[in-house]
Amino acid sequence: MKFGYARVSTTEQNLDLQQDALSANECDRIFEEKVSSRKKDRPVWENLCALLREGDVVMVYKLDRIARSTRELLDIMDRFRDRGVAVRSLQEPWADTTTPSGKMIMTIMAGIAEFERDLIKQRTKDGREAAIRRGVHMGRPSKLTPNQIDLLQLAQSEGRSVKQLAADFGVSPDTVYRVLAKSS
């Protein structure tokens, strides 16, 4: 089946242009939604996705109707491809996974996105390593100062329970266990 999906961001906007284009392309059923793509909850989109079966085609006026970022679009395309569902954008003829060239373009886009993700990961790792070499502490700040840690160890050696230590130092028992384990 060919399913159309038309979406505008606000209730003041009009769906007519998208509806006309989808109807002209003989969609079997058109789903309409008036909700911002920034919202996680798009019930009409979710209903459409739940109905899709292998061999179905989702037609949209433009790709920005189904995704707000390239990453989100590629995720949707991956999920649809895995289910045997194609996507066709009426205003972007290159984005038609019902054709071999459209599949190739989407594969290239996915490869570029993966390459960019890998570059970001590598830059983040390199930056973190450089910061550590400069002595920057990574992660959450310690709940206890070095002086408090010494006092905690001393109090523990005098036989005070973890529960008592946690109450005395204003931290959780887990924090006390973590500090004692590090100093052992």
N, C-alpha and C positions, 0 to 999 in steps of 0.2 A: 504494500500500500504506500501511497505518497501522502505524507502528513505535512501540512504547512504549519509554521509557527510564526505568529506576528506578535511583537511586543513593543510597547512604548513605555517610557519611564514615568509619566505622570498621567493622571486622569484627564487633564486638560488637552493632552495630545490626542491625535487622531490616527486610527489604524487603517483608514481607507486605502491609502497608497499601497501598503503591504498586502492587504486583503485582496485588492484588485489584481496585483501581480501574482499572488499565489493562486487565485481562482483561474486566471488566464493560463496557468501552467498545470491545470487539471489536478489539483490536490484532491484526494478523496475526502480529507477532513482537515479543517483549519482550526488550530488552537490559538486563542487570543488572550493576551495578558497585558494588564496595565500595572506594571511594577518596575521599580528601578533594578537594574542588573546588579547593583551593589548589595541588594538584599540577598541573604543566603536562602531565604524561604521564597521560592517561586513555585507555588502549588500547581499552576497550569503546566509549566515546564516539567515538573516532576511527574505529573499525571501522564503527559505525553511520553516521557522516557520509560515509564512503567509499561506502556502499551506496546512499545516497539518490539518487533520480532525480526528474525533473520530475513533479509530481502527487502525490508522497508527502507524508504527514503524520507529523510527529514529535509524539507525545503524551507529556506528562509530568504527574506528579501536581502539582508546583508548579514554577515557573520557576527557583527556586533550585537545582533539581536539575541544570540545565544551565549555569548561569552564577553567578559569585560577585559580580558587580557589574552595574550598569545598563549601563555602557559595554560590558562583555563580552557581555551579553545582546543589545544592539543590534547589535554586530558579527556575532554569530551569526545574528540575524534578517536582517540585510542579506545575508549570504552565502547563507542559505536562500532569501530572496526572489529573488536573482539566479539561483538554480538552479531556481526554480519549486517550492520545497518549503515547506509550511505548518507552523506550530507551533500546538499547542493545549494549554493548561494546564487540567487538570481542576478545580483549586481556584481558579483565577482566570479566570472566564468572559470577562472583557474581553480576555484574552490568547489570542485564537483567530484566527489569520490566515487561517482558512478562511472567515471572514465579513467582509463589508464594514466593519462597525463595529470588529471586531478589527484590521483593517488600518489603519483610521483612527486608532485609539488608538496603535498602534505607530508610525505616522507622526508623531503629535504627540509621543510620547516621544522619538523620534529628533531632532525639531526642537528640543526643550527641551535635549537633551544637546548638540547642536551649538551652541546659543546659549550654554550654560554653558562649553563649550570655548573659544568666541570671547571670552567675558568673561575667562576665566583668561589667555588669551594677551595680551589688552589690558592687564590689570593687571600681568602680568609685564613687558611692554614698557615701561609707564609707570614701574614701579619701577626697572628697569634704567637708563632714561634719567635718572631723578632721582639715582640713585647715581653715575652718570658725571658729572653736573653738580656733585655734591659732591666729586668727585675720587677716588672709589672705583675702584680698578683692577679690571676685570672679567677673568675668565679665570684661567688658571693663573699662578702666580707665576713671575717670571723666574728662569731657572737661574743667571744671572750678575748680580752687583751692577753698578751704574753704573761703579764703579772698575775692576772686572774687564773690563767691556766696553771701557773706554779702553785698558787694558793689552793686551787681545786685538787691538784695532785697531793699536796700536803694533807689536806683535809681527808682525802680518800685513804691515804696511808694510815691515818689515825682511826680508821674503821667506820667512817660515816658512810651511810648508804647512798646509792645513786639517787634515790628519790629525795633524800635530804639535801644532797649537793645541788640537785636541779633547783629545788626551792630556794636554797641560799643564794645561788648565783642568777636566778631569774631566767633559767633556760629549761629546755625540755630534757627529760632523761636521755633521749636519743642523742642530744648534743653532748651530754656528759660522757656517754659511752664512746662517741666518736672522738672526743678530745683525749680520753684515756687510752683509747686504742692507738691513736697517733703517737702518743708519748711513750708507749711501751717499747 
